[in-house]
Each structure stands twice: as structure tokens, then as C-alpha cells.
Amino acid sequence: MYVTADGFNSRDVASLLALTSMSTKLMIAMEDSVIMIESSKTGWKKTYETLKGTRPQCITFDPNNPNRAYCGTLSRGLWKTDDSGQSWDSIGKETISNSDVMSISVSNLEGGGKNSNKGFNTVYVGTEPTAFYRSDDGGESWDKMSSLNNLKSSSSWSFPPRPWTSHVRWIESDKTKPGYVYAAIEAGALVQSHDGGRTWIDRVQGGPYDTHTLATHKKMLGRLYSAAGDGYFESYNYGQSWKRSVEGLGDHDYLFSLAVDSDDPETVIVSASQWPSKAYYVEDAESLIYRRTSSSPVKDTEDNNINDKEEWKLVSNGLPKPTGMLISVLAANPRIAGAFYAANNRGIFYSTDSGISWKMLDDIQWPKKYLSEHPWALAVRED
């Protein structure tokens, strides 16, 4: 690895060249609409703003169908697009009984069922009240995976702002194991299935209670990353056991989003705050982004062992001041090493050096109304 005169190493230069030579599309779920941002050789541009008035909650691309994406909304159900977000169709209304669609995931490894030749990957959807659905034909039909609600822990699931109910906050399809899928219940459990949602394994002792974002990595079998309201957790054995790692976060151990470098499973960024009001309410907003990667060994304060993880380090270069910034939603570029994106009420930011420094997408005009909005989801596609 070489270092240039301005301090960039060869990996950073490669990432920057890739970003300028490929087309990146960002789909962002704002509080009341979905916006599509696209890169080109001349810069970034906002191409569409759609689904206005639907209160989008989650969004994802189909990795094997470049123009297909799905969006879940609050009270308006599930939507799909086949033209990269220019137009949307409502789907699943006949089967998905709850109109509050809170989470969605498209499997990288599971295609449609044996009787389907549609060419779409398996789609998983979670709702409020808690229910779990899957589709193997691109959303034309859905099956409810009812066994999730039979888990022993289900009687304790409760979302604090609406304690009479709960929802599936996040779904993660494992990037290394077909059929392995994880569901984060807000709040009360992180559960998993090894057969595509047909049967479920309940939460384990010591695991995260309030996972907001869960990630797996294509280069690390068994590795799970959890950004939770009760801190940061990792598992190396498909969630059979967990370790809480918050050294360096200080008082900012309320986590919302995370992203893992697509080429380096040891480099992780998280968005953090002290508590929910500082994360989601602009009047009290104060949030930060932290980064962690492999480095020299540090002592683990919990069990006094030595591990090879660096403490979390605050990232500030190129980002807005924490005061007034709502907690960020984060994403990694799936094809470009070291490329990260962050969206919050102050704008859209990107990093080409694995999250060390950031730049604002200043080609994008950021309307005044967005300054008080918290983006809920961010999906990235690379063409």
C-alpha cells in the first residue's frame, strides 16, 4: 500500500476512482417521502422524490434485479418499484394484514421457490403489530410465518412509545447461510430462523434487547453486528452467544444504525446518542458517529482478557457538529471498499476512506423542510 502526498493511501485512491467511474444510487426514506440520489461523472443529482405522504420506514434493493426496490410505510403498507424509484405500486394488501410495514430484507442467497421463474430473490417483511411474511415471487404472493408469534418471549415484547404493541424493527438475511434470517423485535428480543422463517429460535441470554440495526458480512461466517438501544453487540457463532462492546462510546451507547465495510469485516461505523430524545427530536438533538477497526490489542474491561479490537473512536472530520444533528442512518457501498454513506437532517455525507473522513454531497440542494426530518432508511446500489 502506498501513500500519496495528500495523505491518501492506495486503498482510498482506489475507492475514489471507483466512485467516479461507477454509478451509485442512494434511496433514502425521509419522514414523509422517498428521495433518489444518483451519481454521475459530473457529480450528484436528486432524480426523484416519490411516495409523498406515506411515512416510509424501511427500504431495500433486490441485489439481483437492479431496478427493483421495496419500501415499507407507516399505515400505507408495502410498495415496489421496477424503475429505480420513479414510480411505485402497492403490493401485498390482500395478505399482509397490517398496514404498518416496519422492516424489509431481500436475501442475497435465496431465489424464488422451485415453482417460480420470476427471477426475484426471497423477500422478508415485518410489521406492527409483530408479524413476519415471506415472498418467493417478487411480492406477488405472501406467506405468513406465524410460528414467530408462538415464541416464549413474545409475551414480553413491547415498544416503549406504544407499550401495548411491538414490531419487527429489522430483518437481516444472512449473507453466508441460505435460509438463516434474523428478526429484531422492538423491543424485547433478537430471534432467528434457519429455514427461511418457517420455525424460530428464541432470544438467548446476554444478547441485545433492543436491536435497531443488524448486519452480517459476506466474508465472515457466523458474524453478527448489532446496533441497539442497549449498546453495541457482536456474535461470532450465528447469535448463539454475544459480547457487548461499548468501550470508547462513553455516554453515547444508544445506537441506531451501523454499517460494515463491504471489503473489511473488521471496520464498523455506528450512529450514537445518549438517549432517544437526543436521537429523534430536533429540539433536543445531539448525535455522533463512531468508528472501530482492528488495531493493536486493548484490554477488555468486562473479563480482563486481551482482544484485538480497537476502542470506538469518535468521527468528526467533515461531519456537522453533534448539537442539532438527528441520529444518522448509515450504509456501506456493496461493491466499493471503504465507501460509506450517512444521511441525517443536515444532509447526505460520504466517505471513501473507511469512515475516517467525510464530505457532504453539496451538489444536492437540501430543502429547509429536511432540516427537521429524521431519515429512517438508506439503501445503496452500485451499477
C-alpha positions in Angstrom: 0.0 0.0 0.0 1.4 3.4 -1.0 0.6 6.8 0.5 0.1 9.9 -1.7 1.4 13.4 -0.9 -2.0 14.5 0.5 -2.2 11.5 2.9 -4.5 9.2 1.0 -3.4 5.6 0.8 -3.7 3.4 -2.2 -7.0 1.8 -0.9 -8.5 5.3 -0.5 -7.5 6.3 -4.1 -8.9 3.0 -5.5 -12.2 3.7 -3.7 -12.3 7.3 -5.0 -11.6 6.2 -8.6 -14.3 3.5 -8.3 -16.8 6.1 -7.1 -16.2 8.4 -10.0 -16.2 5.6 -12.6 -19.4 3.7 -11.5 -22.9 4.9 -11.0 -24.1 5.0 -7.4 -27.8 5.2 -6.5 -29.0 6.2 -3.0 -32.6 5.7 -2.0 -33.5 7.5 1.3 -36.6 7.1 3.3 -37.3 10.6 4.7 -40.1 11.2 7.2 -42.8 11.8 4.5 -41.3 10.8 1.2 -38.6 8.7 -0.6 -35.8 10.5 -2.4 -33.5 9.0 -5.0 -29.9 10.4 -5.4 -27.7 9.3 -8.3 -24.0 9.9 -9.1 -22.6 10.7 -12.5 -19.3 11.8 -13.9 -20.3 15.4 -13.3 -21.5 15.0 -9.7 -24.6 14.0 -7.8 -28.2 14.8 -8.6 -31.6 14.3 -7.0 -33.5 12.3 -9.6 -36.9 11.6 -7.9 -39.0 12.4 -4.8 -41.9 10.0 -4.6 -44.2 8.2 -2.1 -45.1 11.6 -0.6 -47.4 11.3 2.4 -46.7 7.6 3.0 -44.3 8.0 6.0 -41.7 5.4 4.8 -40.0 3.3 7.4 -37.7 0.8 5.5 -36.3 0.5 2.0 -34.1 -2.0 0.1 -33.0 -3.0 -3.3 -33.2 -6.5 -4.8 -29.5 -7.3 -5.3 -30.1 -9.5 -8.4 -32.7 -7.1 -10.1 -31.1 -3.7 -10.4 -34.3 -1.7 -10.9 -36.4 -3.5 -8.3 -36.7 -2.0 -4.8 -39.2 -2.3 -2.0 -40.4 0.2 0.6 -42.4 -0.3 3.8 -44.6 2.6 5.1 -46.5 3.5 8.2 -50.2 2.9 7.7 -49.9 2.7 3.9 -48.4 -0.8 3.5 -45.8 -2.2 1.2 -44.7 -0.8 -2.2 -42.4 -1.9 -5.0 -40.7 -0.1 -7.9 -39.2 -1.6 -11.1 -37.8 1.7 -12.5 -35.4 2.7 -9.7 -37.9 4.7 -7.7 -39.6 6.7 -10.4 -43.0 5.0 -9.9 -44.3 2.6 -7.2 -47.1 0.0 -7.0 -48.8 -1.0 -3.7 -48.4 -4.8 -3.1 -49.4 -7.4 -0.5 -52.6 -5.7 0.6 -54.6 -9.0 0.3 -52.2 -11.0 2.5 -50.2 -8.6 4.7 -52.9 -7.8 7.3 -51.1 -5.0 9.0 -50.6 -1.7 7.1 -47.6 -0.6 9.2 -44.6 -2.3 7.4 -41.6 -1.6 9.6 -38.8 -3.8 8.1 -37.9 -5.5 4.9 -35.0 -7.6 3.6 -34.2 -9.3 0.3 -32.0 -12.4 0.6 -28.7 -12.3 -1.3 -28.6 -16.1 -1.4 -32.2 -17.3 -1.8 -34.0 -17.1 -5.1 -37.7 -17.7 -5.8 -39.2 -21.1 -5.0 -39.0 -24.1 -7.3 -42.3 -23.3 -8.9 -41.4 -19.7 -9.6 -39.5 -18.5 -12.6 -39.9 -14.8 -11.9 -36.2 -14.4 -11.1 -36.7 -12.4 -7.9 -34.9 -13.2 -4.6 -36.8 -14.1 -1.5 -38.3 -11.1 0.3 -39.0 -10.9 4.0 -41.3 -8.3 5.6 -42.0 -7.4 9.3 -44.9 -5.4 10.6 -46.5 -3.7 13.6 -48.1 -5.5 15.5 -45.3 -8.1 15.2 -45.8 -10.4 12.2 -43.4 -11.9 9.7 -44.1 -12.6 6.0 -42.1 -14.0 3.1 -42.5 -14.0 -0.7 -40.7 -16.1 -3.3 -42.2 -14.5 -6.4 -41.2 -10.8 -6.2 -44.1 -9.8 -3.9 -47.0 -11.3 -6.0 -47.9 -13.6 -3.1 -47.0 -13.8 0.5 -46.9 -16.4 3.3 -47.3 -15.5 6.9 -44.7 -17.2 9.1 -46.9 -17.5 12.2 -44.6 -19.5 14.4 -42.7 -16.3 15.2 -45.6 -15.2 17.5 -45.5 -18.5 19.4 -42.1 -17.9 20.9 -42.0 -17.9 24.7 -40.6 -14.4 24.9 -43.4 -12.9 22.8 -45.5 -12.2 25.8 -42.9 -9.7 26.9 -42.4 -7.8 23.7 -43.3 -4.2 24.0 -42.4 -0.9 22.2 -42.0 1.8 24.9 -43.7 4.6 23.0 -46.7 2.3 22.3 -46.3 -0.3 25.1 -49.4 -2.2 24.1 -47.7 -3.4 20.9 -44.4 -4.3 19.3 -43.0 -4.6 15.8 -40.2 -6.2 13.7 -37.7 -3.4 13.7 -35.1 -5.1 11.5 -34.8 -8.2 9.3 -31.4 -9.4 8.3 -30.9 -12.2 5.7 -27.6 -13.9 6.4 -25.1 -13.2 3.7 -23.3 -16.5 4.1 -26.0 -19.1 5.1 -29.1 -19.6 2.9 -32.3 -19.8 5.0 -30.7 -18.1 8.0 -32.7 -15.0 8.8 -32.8 -12.8 11.9 -35.6 -10.6 13.3 -35.1 -7.8 15.8 -38.3 -7.2 17.8 -38.7 -3.7 19.2 -38.4 -4.1 21.9 -37.5 -7.3 23.7 -35.8 -9.9 21.5 -33.4 -10.7 18.7 -34.6 -14.1 17.3 -33.5 -16.2 14.4 -34.7 -18.8 11.9 -32.7 -21.4 10.0 -35.4 -22.3 7.5 -36.4 -19.0 6.0 -38.9 -18.0 8.8 -40.8 -21.3 9.0 -39.6 -22.0 12.5 -37.9 -19.8 15.0 -35.3 -19.9 17.8 -35.9 -17.6 20.7 -33.6 -14.9 22.2 -30.5 -16.0 24.1 -29.3 -14.8 27.5 -26.8 -11.9 27.1 -28.0 -10.9 23.7 -29.2 -7.5 22.6 -32.6 -6.5 23.9 -33.4 -3.6 21.6 -31.6 -4.1 18.2 -32.3 -1.3 15.8 -29.9 -2.5 13.0 -28.4 -5.9 12.5 -25.7 -6.8 9.9 -23.9 -9.9 8.6 -20.9 -10.0 6.3 -20.1 -12.0 3.2 -16.5 -12.6 4.3 -17.2 -13.6 7.9 -19.3 -16.7 8.5 -21.2 -16.6 11.8 -20.5 -12.9 12.5 -23.4 -10.7 13.6 -23.2 -7.0 14.3 -26.0 -5.3 16.4 -26.6 -1.6 17.0 -29.1 -1.5 19.8 -30.7 0.8 22.2 -28.8 -1.0 24.9 -25.4 -0.7 23.2 -23.2 -2.5 20.6 -23.1 -6.3 20.4 -21.3 -8.9 18.3 -21.6 -12.6 17.9 -19.2 -14.9 16.1 -21.4 -18.1 16.2 -24.6 -17.1 14.5 -26.1 -15.5 17.6 -25.6 -18.4 20.0 -23.7 -16.1 22.3 -23.0 -12.4 22.3 -20.5 -9.8 23.6 -21.4 -6.2 24.4 -18.6 -3.8 23.3 -19.1 -0.2 24.2 -15.5 0.9 25.2 -14.9 4.4 23.8 -18.6 5.3 23.4 -18.8 6.9 26.8 -22.4 8.1 27.5 -23.4 7.6 23.8 -24.4 4.0 24.0 -27.9 4.4 22.5 -27.2 3.2 18.9 -29.5 3.4 15.9 -27.6 2.5 12.7 -24.5 0.7 11.7 -22.6 -0.2 8.5 -19.7 -2.6 7.9 -17.1 -2.0 5.2 -18.1 -4.3 2.3 -14.5 -5.4 1.9 -13.3 -5.5 5.5 -15.5 -7.1 8.2 -13.4 -5.5 11.0 -14.3 -1.9 10.1 -17.6 -0.8 11.5 -19.3 2.6 12.0 -22.3 3.3 14.2 -24.6 6.3 14.8 -25.0 7.1 18.5 -26.7 9.3 21.0 -27.2 9.4 24.8 -30.9 8.5 24.7 -33.9 8.5 22.4 -35.0 12.2 22.7 -31.5 13.3 21.6 -31.6 10.9 18.7 -35.0 11.6 17.2 -36.3 15.1 18.3 -34.8 18.1 16.7 -35.4 20.3 19.7 -33.1 18.2 21.8 -30.9 16.7 19.0 -27.3 15.6 19.7 -25.8 12.7 17.9 -22.4 11.4 16.7 -20.8 8.8 14.5 -18.2 6.4 15.9 -15.8 4.0 14.1 -13.9 0.9 15.1 -11.5 -1.4 13.3 -8.8 -4.0 14.1 -5.7 -2.5 15.7 -3.3 -3.0 18.5 -4.7 -5.1 21.4 -6.7 -3.5 24.1 -7.8 -4.8 27.5 -11.4 -5.9 27.8 -12.8 -4.3 30.9 -15.5 -6.9 31.4 -13.5 -10.1 31.6 -9.9 -8.7 31.8 -8.9 -10.6 28.6 -6.9 -9.2 25.7 -8.6 -8.8 22.4 -7.7 -7.4 19.1 -10.4 -4.7 18.8 -9.7 -1.0 19.0 -11.9 1.1 21.2 -14.6 3.1 19.4 -13.3 6.4 18.1 -15.4 9.5 17.5 -15.5 10.6 13.9 -16.0 14.3 13.2 -13.9 15.2 10.2 -16.3 16.6 7.6 -19.5 15.9 9.6 -21.8 18.5 11.2 -21.5 19.5 14.8 -23.3 17.0 17.1 -25.7 19.6 18.5 -28.8 19.8 16.4 -27.9 16.7 14.4 -30.5 13.9 14.5 -29.1 10.4 14.6 -27.8 9.2 11.2 -28.8 6.3 9.1 -25.7 4.6 7.7 -24.9 2.3 4.7 -21.8 0.8 3.1 -21.4 0.6 -0.7 -21.9 -3.1 -1.5 -19.2 -3.1 -4.3 -16.6 -0.4 -3.4 -14.2 -1.0 -0.5 -14.1 1.7 2.2 -17.1 3.7 0.9 -19.8 4.7 3.4 -22.8 7.0 3.4 -24.7 8.8 6.1 -28.0 10.7 6.0 -29.4 12.9 8.7 -31.4 16.2 8.9 -28.2 18.1 8.0 -27.7 16.4 4.6 -26.1 13.4 2.9 -22.4 12.6 3.6 -20.0 10.1 2.1 -16.6 8.7 3.0 -14.1 7.0 0.7 -11.5 6.2 3.4 -13.4 3.7 5.5 -15.3 6.3 7.6 -12.3 8.3 8.8 -13.2 11.5 7.0 -16.4 12.6 5.3 -17.7 15.0 2.7 -21.2 16.4 2.1 -22.9 15.8 -1.1 -23.0 19.5 -1.8 -24.3 19.1 -5.3 -27.7 18.2 -3.7 -29.9 21.1 -2.6 -31.2 20.2 0.9 -34.7 21.7 1.3 -35.4 23.6 4.5 -38.1 21.0 5.4 -35.5 18.3 5.7 -33.7 20.1 8.4 -36.3 18.9 10.9 -36.7 15.4 9.4 -35.1 12.2 10.6 -34.3 9.8 7.7 -35.4 6.3 8.6 -33.7 4.2 6.0 -30.9 4.3 3.4 -30.3 1.8 0.6 -27.3 1.8 -1.8 -27.0 0.3 -5.2 -23.9 0.3 -7.5 -24.1 -0.2 -11.2 
